[in-house]
Amino acid sequence: MVFCKSEKVELSHVKAHGQLYLTAIWDESTARGIAEGVSSVSRDLALFFYGDIPKRACEDSGVRMVNESYVDLDFNPDGSIILERKKKSRDTDMVAELAVNVIKKGGREASDGSWIDLPAETICIHGDAPNAVEIVKAVRNKIEQSGIEIKAFQV
């Protein structure tokens, strides 16, 4: 928060990253530690996450969880993310269609074709894919063409 204050911007949300994020999805003590850490800084901050364990941790800590979905990664049938050690290019049209479907249907297909519930209030697209800029442009265009309003996050 000190950095934000020095730059005269308001911190609105927090998001765990990488393995910490992935661990907290399945480990209650990790999820609780993140939620309590956010709560100790400010209960006005939102926490971007997904899954039942982080949801309970946020509820118990008085932190607003914003349901997040990844549209440039694949998921296992249990809802866990299939981590790519090296990001690969994705078909921009397929990712864009997936983004719209996740938003409208609250879930998506897993790697085996089964359905997993993933309610999405926000989506994440990784910037380290070889065609990340093209993916973002395609996703935004498809969302707008689908009549879904894109809004800046507000607490």
Residue frames as a rotation matrix with the C-alpha (Angstrom) as fourth column:
MET 1
0.568 0.823 0.000 0.00
0.823 -0.568 0.000 0.00
0.000 0.000 -1.000 0.00
VAL 2
0.248 -0.559 -0.791 2.93
0.274 -0.743 0.610 2.32
-0.929 -0.368 -0.031 0.61
PHE 3
-0.767 -0.521 0.376 3.91
0.470 -0.057 0.881 2.06
-0.437 0.852 0.288 -3.05
CYS 4
-0.108 0.821 0.560 0.35
0.940 -0.100 0.327 2.90
0.325 0.562 -0.761 -4.11
LYS 5
0.685 0.353 -0.637 0.25
0.614 -0.751 0.244 5.89
-0.392 -0.558 -0.731 -1.77
SER 6
-0.187 -0.847 -0.498 3.56
0.249 -0.531 0.810 7.18
-0.950 0.028 0.310 -3.08
GLU 7
-0.907 -0.109 0.407 2.18
0.412 -0.034 0.910 6.98
-0.085 0.993 0.076 -6.62
LYS 8
-0.697 0.687 -0.208 -1.16
-0.517 -0.681 -0.519 8.48
-0.498 -0.255 0.829 -5.55
VAL 9
-0.372 0.625 -0.686 -3.21
-0.544 0.452 0.707 5.49
0.752 0.637 0.172 -6.67
GLU 10
0.054 0.498 0.865 -5.67
-0.977 0.205 -0.057 3.51
-0.205 -0.842 0.498 -4.63
LEU 11
-0.934 -0.317 -0.167 -5.16
-0.334 0.938 0.089 -0.21
0.129 0.139 -0.982 -4.09
SER 12
-0.065 0.998 0.007 -8.46
-0.988 -0.065 0.139 -1.95
0.139 0.002 0.990 -4.79
HIS 13
0.909 0.414 -0.042 -7.64
-0.411 0.909 0.071 -5.64
0.067 -0.047 0.997 -4.95
VAL 14
-0.135 -0.919 0.369 -5.05
-0.873 0.287 0.395 -8.30
-0.470 -0.269 -0.841 -4.27
LYS 15
0.848 0.325 -0.418 -4.22
-0.490 0.781 -0.386 -11.47
0.201 0.532 0.822 -6.15
ALA 16
0.332 -0.738 0.587 -1.90
-0.274 0.520 0.809 -14.22
-0.902 -0.430 -0.029 -5.08
HIS 17
0.439 -0.262 -0.860 0.43
-0.899 -0.124 -0.421 -15.36
0.003 0.957 -0.290 -7.82
GLY 18
-0.247 -0.678 -0.692 1.85
-0.743 0.591 -0.313 -18.59
0.621 0.437 -0.650 -9.17
GLN 19
-0.502 -0.045 -0.863 2.28
0.218 0.960 -0.177 -21.53
0.837 -0.277 -0.472 -6.85
LEU 20
-0.979 0.198 -0.037 0.92
-0.025 -0.301 -0.953 -19.59
-0.200 -0.933 0.300 -3.87
TYR 21
-0.320 0.898 -0.301 -2.35
-0.942 -0.336 -0.001 -19.11
-0.103 0.283 0.954 -5.76
LEU 22
-0.083 0.264 -0.961 -2.46
-0.533 0.803 0.266 -22.74
0.842 0.534 0.074 -6.90
THR 23
-0.812 -0.263 -0.521 -1.75
0.265 0.629 -0.731 -24.04
0.520 -0.731 -0.441 -3.39
ALA 24
-0.881 0.467 0.079 -4.42
-0.339 -0.506 -0.793 -21.85
-0.330 -0.725 0.604 -1.79
ILE 25
-0.240 0.825 -0.512 -7.09
-0.858 0.066 0.509 -23.28
0.454 0.561 0.692 -4.07
TRP 26
0.272 0.299 -0.915 -6.68
-0.077 0.954 0.289 -26.68
0.959 -0.008 0.282 -2.37
ASP 27
-0.417 -0.522 -0.744 -5.05
0.709 0.325 -0.626 -25.91
0.569 -0.788 0.235 0.97
GLU 28
0.580 0.814 -0.030 -7.24
0.632 -0.426 0.647 -24.33
0.514 -0.394 -0.762 3.63
SER 29
0.436 -0.441 -0.785 -4.42
0.700 -0.382 0.603 -22.96
-0.566 -0.812 0.142 5.78
THR 30
-0.687 -0.680 0.254 -2.80
0.677 -0.473 0.565 -21.24
-0.264 0.560 0.785 2.78
ALA 31
-0.233 0.699 0.677 -6.11
0.602 -0.443 0.664 -19.76
0.764 0.562 -0.318 1.65
ARG 32
0.714 0.510 -0.479 -6.87
0.674 -0.319 0.666 -18.63
0.187 -0.798 -0.572 5.19
GLY 33
-0.029 -0.831 -0.555 -3.41
0.779 -0.367 0.509 -17.06
-0.627 -0.418 0.658 5.54
ILE 34
-0.767 -0.213 0.605 -3.87
0.602 -0.567 0.563 -15.05
0.223 0.796 0.563 2.34
ALA 35
0.135 0.920 0.368 -7.40
0.539 -0.380 0.752 -13.92
0.831 0.097 -0.547 3.26
GLU 36
0.684 0.092 -0.724 -6.38
0.718 -0.261 0.645 -12.97
-0.129 -0.961 -0.245 6.80
GLY 37
-0.409 -0.899 -0.160 -3.34
0.793 -0.436 0.424 -11.13
-0.451 0.047 0.891 5.46
VAL 38
-0.579 0.295 0.760 -5.52
0.491 -0.617 0.615 -9.08
0.651 0.729 0.212 3.14
SER 39
0.507 0.853 -0.125 -8.02
0.573 -0.225 0.788 -8.45
0.644 -0.471 -0.603 5.93
SER 40
0.322 -0.451 -0.832 -5.26
0.865 -0.217 0.453 -7.23
-0.385 -0.866 0.320 8.23
VAL 41
-0.789 -0.581 0.199 -4.25
0.606 -0.683 0.408 -4.60
-0.101 0.442 0.891 5.68
SER 42
-0.754 0.614 -0.233 -7.77
-0.597 -0.789 -0.146 -3.44
-0.273 0.029 0.961 4.80
ARG 43
-0.440 0.699 0.564 -11.22
0.392 0.715 -0.579 -4.97
-0.808 -0.034 -0.588 4.67
ASP 44
0.412 0.556 -0.722 -11.89
-0.400 -0.601 -0.692 -2.66
-0.819 0.573 -0.025 1.73
LEU 45
-0.499 -0.660 -0.562 -9.58
-0.827 0.167 0.537 -4.72
-0.261 0.733 -0.628 -0.47
ALA 46
0.742 0.669 -0.040 -11.01
-0.636 0.684 -0.358 -7.46
-0.212 0.291 0.933 -2.66
LEU 47
-0.320 -0.811 0.490 -9.23
-0.502 0.584 0.638 -10.74
-0.803 -0.042 -0.594 -3.28
PHE 48
0.281 0.338 -0.898 -9.28
-0.951 0.224 -0.213 -12.22
0.129 0.914 0.385 -6.80
PHE 49
-0.732 -0.446 0.515 -9.56
-0.542 0.839 -0.043 -16.02
-0.413 -0.311 -0.856 -6.52
TYR 50
0.031 0.816 -0.578 -11.67
-0.804 0.363 0.470 -19.02
0.593 0.450 0.667 -7.38
GLY 51
-0.436 -0.143 -0.889 -12.83
0.089 0.976 -0.201 -22.12
0.896 -0.166 -0.413 -5.60
ASP 52
0.573 0.798 -0.190 -14.71
0.180 0.104 0.978 -23.15
0.800 -0.594 -0.084 -2.49
ILE 53
0.236 -0.545 -0.804 -11.75
0.966 0.225 0.131 -23.18
0.109 -0.807 0.580 -0.10
PRO 54
-0.834 -0.529 0.157 -10.67
0.512 -0.848 -0.136 -19.59
0.205 -0.033 0.978 -0.81
LYS 55
-0.208 0.843 0.496 -14.35
-0.033 -0.513 0.858 -18.55
0.978 0.162 0.135 -0.76
ARG 56
0.655 0.441 -0.614 -14.79
0.539 0.297 0.788 -19.91
0.530 -0.847 -0.044 2.78
ALA 57
-0.196 -0.826 -0.529 -11.50
0.980 -0.185 -0.074 -18.34
-0.036 -0.533 0.845 3.90
CYS 58
-0.799 -0.051 0.599 -12.59
0.227 -0.948 0.222 -14.96
0.556 0.313 0.770 2.55
GLU 59
0.235 0.961 0.147 -16.02
0.047 -0.163 0.986 -15.22
0.971 -0.225 -0.084 4.18
ASP 60
0.552 -0.066 -0.832 -14.43
0.794 0.347 0.499 -16.11
0.256 -0.936 0.244 7.53
SER 61
-0.422 -0.838 -0.345 -11.96
0.884 -0.464 0.045 -13.20
-0.198 -0.286 0.937 7.24
GLY 62
0.364 0.662 -0.655 -14.50
0.454 -0.740 -0.496 -10.62
-0.814 -0.117 -0.570 6.09
VAL 63
-0.598 -0.624 -0.503 -12.79
-0.236 -0.463 0.854 -10.19
-0.766 0.630 0.130 2.72
ARG 64
0.553 0.772 -0.315 -14.72
-0.504 0.009 -0.864 -9.85
-0.664 0.636 0.394 -0.52
MET 65
-0.455 -0.637 0.623 -13.68
0.191 0.613 0.767 -12.56
-0.870 0.467 -0.157 -2.97
VAL 66
0.244 0.435 -0.867 -14.09
-0.816 -0.390 -0.426 -11.77
-0.524 0.811 0.260 -6.65
ASN 67
0.490 0.016 0.871 -14.50
0.176 0.977 -0.117 -14.94
-0.854 0.211 0.477 -8.69
GLU 68
0.040 -0.619 -0.784 -11.76
-0.851 -0.433 0.298 -15.17
-0.524 0.655 -0.544 -11.28
SER 69
0.736 0.126 0.666 -11.40
0.172 0.916 -0.363 -17.50
-0.655 0.382 0.652 -14.22
TYR 70
-0.366 -0.883 -0.294 -8.45
-0.354 -0.160 0.922 -18.20
-0.861 0.441 -0.254 -16.46
VAL 71
0.746 0.665 -0.029 -9.30
-0.249 0.239 -0.938 -18.46
-0.617 0.707 0.344 -20.13
ASP 72
0.508 -0.635 -0.582 -5.80
-0.768 -0.029 -0.639 -19.03
0.389 0.772 -0.503 -21.48
LEU 73
-0.699 -0.642 0.314 -5.08
-0.714 0.640 -0.284 -22.11
-0.019 -0.423 -0.906 -19.39
ASP 74
-0.116 0.629 -0.768 -6.62
-0.287 0.720 0.633 -25.57
0.951 0.294 0.097 -19.25
PHE 75
-0.108 0.201 0.974 -8.23
-0.994 -0.027 -0.105 -27.17
0.005 -0.979 0.203 -16.20
ASN 76
-0.954 -0.133 -0.268 -8.25
-0.106 0.988 -0.112 -30.70
0.280 -0.079 -0.957 -14.84
PRO 77
-0.191 0.952 -0.239 -11.64
0.256 0.284 0.924 -32.31
0.948 0.115 -0.298 -14.07
ASP 78
0.011 0.170 -0.985 -11.13
0.991 0.128 0.033 -31.53
0.132 -0.977 -0.167 -10.35
GLY 79
0.909 0.404 0.100 -10.95
0.400 -0.915 0.059 -27.80
0.115 -0.014 -0.993 -11.14
SER 80
0.341 -0.862 -0.374 -7.19
0.285 -0.284 0.916 -27.49
-0.896 -0.419 0.149 -10.76
ILE 81
0.742 -0.152 -0.653 -5.24
-0.590 -0.611 -0.528 -25.52
-0.319 0.777 -0.543 -13.32
ILE 82
0.706 -0.593 0.386 -2.94
0.685 0.711 -0.160 -27.34
-0.180 0.377 0.909 -15.71
LEU 83
0.606 -0.548 -0.577 0.21
-0.176 -0.800 0.574 -25.33
-0.776 -0.246 -0.581 -15.23
GLU 84
0.870 -0.410 0.275 2.34
0.373 0.181 -0.910 -24.64
0.324 0.894 0.310 -18.29
ARG 85
0.338 -0.832 -0.441 6.02
0.672 -0.115 0.732 -24.35
-0.659 -0.543 0.520 -17.44
LYS 86
-0.846 -0.492 -0.205 6.50
0.190 -0.637 0.747 -22.55
-0.498 0.593 0.633 -20.73
LYS 87
0.052 0.934 -0.354 3.55
-0.178 -0.341 -0.923 -20.62
-0.983 0.111 0.148 -22.12
LYS 88
-0.674 -0.178 0.717 2.45
0.613 0.407 0.677 -21.67
-0.413 0.896 -0.165 -25.58
SER 89
-0.880 0.417 -0.228 0.52
-0.473 -0.729 0.495 -19.80
0.040 0.544 0.838 -28.23
ARG 90
-0.503 0.808 0.307 -3.22
0.351 0.515 -0.782 -20.27
-0.790 -0.285 -0.543 -28.11
ASP 91
-0.553 0.455 0.698 -5.84
0.753 -0.087 0.653 -20.03
0.357 0.886 -0.294 -30.82
THR 92
-0.997 0.079 -0.009 -7.17
-0.068 -0.906 -0.418 -16.51
-0.041 -0.417 0.908 -30.28
ASP 93
-0.365 0.923 -0.118 -10.67
-0.636 -0.155 0.756 -17.31
0.680 0.351 0.644 -31.55
MET 94
0.020 0.347 -0.938 -10.97
0.389 0.861 0.327 -20.34
0.921 -0.372 -0.118 -29.27
VAL 95
-0.722 -0.328 -0.610 -9.79
0.684 -0.205 -0.700 -18.39
0.104 -0.922 0.372 -26.21
ALA 96
-0.901 0.419 0.113 -12.19
-0.414 -0.908 0.065 -15.55
0.129 0.012 0.992 -27.05
GLU 97
-0.078 0.900 -0.429 -15.12
-0.383 0.370 0.846 -17.95
0.920 0.231 0.316 -27.39
LEU 98
-0.198 -0.080 -0.977 -14.14
0.719 0.665 -0.200 -19.63
0.666 -0.742 -0.074 -24.12
ALA 99
-0.972 -0.203 -0.119 -14.09
0.231 -0.724 -0.650 -16.25
0.045 -0.659 0.751 -22.36
VAL 100
-0.529 0.844 0.088 -17.64
-0.728 -0.504 0.464 -15.47
0.436 0.182 0.881 -23.47
ASN 101
0.114 0.584 -0.803 -18.85
-0.040 0.811 0.584 -18.94
0.993 -0.034 0.116 -22.50
VAL 102
-0.557 -0.375 -0.741 -17.22
0.703 0.261 -0.661 -18.76
0.441 -0.889 0.119 -19.07
ILE 103
-0.978 0.194 0.079 -18.89
-0.209 -0.883 -0.420 -15.41
-0.012 -0.427 0.904 -18.42
LYS 104
-0.313 0.934 -0.171 -22.31
-0.822 -0.177 0.541 -16.46
0.476 0.310 0.823 -19.68
LYS 105
0.354 0.482 -0.801 -22.40
-0.200 0.876 0.439 -20.05
0.914 0.004 0.407 -18.39
GLY 106
0.559 -0.150 0.816 -20.37
-0.824 -0.208 0.526 -19.78
0.091 -0.966 -0.240 -15.18
GLY 107
0.389 -0.479 0.786 -18.07
-0.200 0.790 0.580 -22.63
-0.899 -0.383 0.212 -16.08
ARG 108
0.192 -0.416 -0.889 -16.20
-0.981 -0.089 -0.171 -24.46
-0.008 0.905 -0.425 -18.76
GLU 109
0.917 0.037 -0.398 -15.05
-0.118 0.976 -0.182 -27.83
0.381 0.214 0.899 -20.02
ALA 110
0.482 -0.793 0.372 -12.15
-0.472 0.123 0.873 -29.53
-0.738 -0.596 -0.315 -18.32
SER 111
-0.393 -0.785 -0.480 -9.36
-0.855 0.119 0.505 -31.29
-0.339 0.609 -0.717 -20.19
ASP 112
-0.915 0.065 0.398 -11.41
0.121 0.986 0.115 -34.50
-0.385 0.153 -0.910 -20.34
GLY 113
-0.725 0.664 0.183 -14.56
0.088 -0.173 0.981 -32.78
0.683 0.727 0.067 -21.64
SER 114
-0.120 0.693 -0.711 -16.39
0.969 0.236 0.066 -32.81
0.214 -0.681 -0.700 -18.30
TRP 115
0.310 0.354 0.882 -18.03
0.221 -0.929 0.296 -29.63
0.925 0.103 -0.367 -17.00
ILE 116
-0.392 -0.389 -0.834 -16.59
0.912 -0.046 -0.407 -27.62
0.120 -0.920 0.373 -14.11
ASP 117
0.740 0.668 0.077 -18.32
0.631 -0.729 0.266 -24.70
0.234 -0.148 -0.961 -12.45
LEU 118
-0.445 -0.851 -0.277 -16.18
0.885 -0.465 0.007 -21.56
-0.135 -0.242 0.961 -12.50
PRO 119
0.693 0.719 -0.043 -18.27
0.707 -0.691 -0.149 -18.47
-0.136 0.073 -0.988 -11.90
ALA 120
-0.364 -0.889 0.276 -16.43
0.930 -0.366 0.047 -15.50
0.059 0.274 0.960 -13.38
GLU 121
0.743 0.459 -0.487 -16.66
0.498 -0.865 -0.056 -11.89
-0.447 -0.202 -0.871 -12.32
THR 122
0.485 -0.678 -0.552 -13.24
-0.762 -0.638 0.114 -11.24
-0.429 0.365 -0.826 -13.80
ILE 123
0.960 -0.248 0.133 -11.01
0.281 0.844 -0.457 -13.14
0.001 0.476 0.879 -16.19
CYS 124
0.376 -0.913 -0.159 -7.25
-0.370 -0.305 0.878 -13.45
-0.850 -0.271 -0.452 -16.26
ILE 125
0.963 -0.251 0.099 -5.11
0.189 0.364 -0.912 -13.64
0.193 0.897 0.398 -19.37
HIS 126
0.485 -0.853 -0.195 -1.40
0.503 0.089 0.860 -14.20
-0.716 -0.515 0.472 -18.91
GLY 127
0.828 -0.178 -0.532 0.95
-0.422 -0.823 -0.381 -11.74
-0.370 0.539 -0.756 -20.52
ASP 128
-0.118 -0.987 0.110 3.77
-0.658 0.161 0.736 -14.21
-0.744 0.014 -0.668 -21.12
ALA 129
0.387 0.280 0.879 2.18
0.451 0.774 -0.445 -16.20
-0.804 0.569 0.173 -23.95
PRO 130
-0.635 -0.712 0.300 3.87
0.596 -0.204 0.777 -15.65
-0.492 0.672 0.554 -27.31
ASN 131
-0.644 0.473 0.602 0.61
0.418 -0.441 0.794 -14.20
0.641 0.763 0.086 -28.71
ALA 132
-0.501 0.423 -0.755 -0.74
0.811 -0.076 -0.580 -12.60
-0.303 -0.903 -0.305 -25.51
VAL 133
-0.756 0.209 -0.621 -1.52
-0.224 -0.973 -0.055 -9.24
-0.616 0.097 0.782 -27.12
GLU 134
-0.753 0.486 -0.443 -3.52
-0.440 0.129 0.889 -10.91
0.489 0.864 0.116 -29.89
ILE 135
-0.565 0.547 -0.618 -5.38
0.688 0.726 0.012 -13.02
0.455 -0.418 -0.786 -27.32
VAL 136
-0.599 0.318 -0.734 -6.36
0.498 -0.570 -0.653 -9.97
-0.627 -0.757 0.183 -25.26
LYS 137
-0.780 0.292 -0.553 -7.58
-0.550 -0.742 0.384 -8.11
-0.298 0.603 0.740 -28.36
ALA 138
-0.684 0.527 -0.504 -9.61
-0.133 0.589 0.797 -11.11
0.717 0.612 -0.333 -29.55
VAL 139
-0.560 0.470 -0.683 -11.14
0.818 0.442 -0.368 -11.68
0.129 -0.765 -0.632 -26.10
ARG 140
-0.674 0.287 -0.680 -12.11
0.126 -0.863 -0.489 -8.04
-0.728 -0.416 0.545 -25.69
ASN 141
-0.774 0.370 -0.514 -13.64
-0.630 -0.371 0.682 -7.89
0.062 0.852 0.520 -29.18
LYS 142
-0.634 0.530 -0.564 -15.61
0.205 0.817 0.538 -11.10
0.746 0.225 -0.627 -28.68
ILE 143
-0.595 0.408 -0.692 -16.91
0.763 0.017 -0.646 -10.00
-0.252 -0.913 -0.321 -25.27
GLU 144
-0.681 0.317 -0.660 -18.04
-0.245 -0.948 -0.203 -6.65
-0.690 0.024 0.723 -26.67
GLN 145
-0.743 0.390 -0.544 -19.64
-0.554 0.098 0.827 -8.29
0.376 0.916 0.143 -29.73
SER 146
-0.628 0.480 -0.612 -21.52
0.516 0.846 0.134 -10.62
0.582 -0.231 -0.779 -27.40
GLY 147
0.205 0.769 0.606 -23.18
0.016 -0.622 0.783 -7.69
0.979 -0.151 -0.139 -25.65
ILE 148
0.482 -0.142 -0.865 -21.32
0.859 0.274 0.433 -8.18
0.175 -0.951 0.254 -22.38
GLU 149
0.842 -0.143 0.520 -20.36
-0.147 -0.989 -0.034 -4.90
0.519 -0.048 -0.853 -20.74
ILE 150
0.057 -0.901 -0.431 -16.74
0.803 0.297 -0.516 -4.56
0.593 -0.317 0.740 -19.69
LYS 151
0.871 0.241 0.428 -16.30
-0.057 -0.815 0.576 -2.49
0.488 -0.526 -0.697 -16.56
ALA 152
-0.266 -0.935 0.236 -13.29
-0.344 -0.136 -0.929 -1.38
0.900 -0.329 -0.285 -14.56
PHE 153
-0.098 0.192 -0.976 -13.10
0.741 0.670 0.057 -3.13
0.665 -0.717 -0.208 -11.21
GLN 154
-0.234 0.071 0.970 -14.49
-0.513 -0.856 -0.061 -1.18
0.826 -0.512 0.237 -8.30
VAL 155
-0.950 -0.134 -0.282 -14.57
0.168 0.543 -0.823 -2.18
0.263 -0.829 -0.493 -4.67
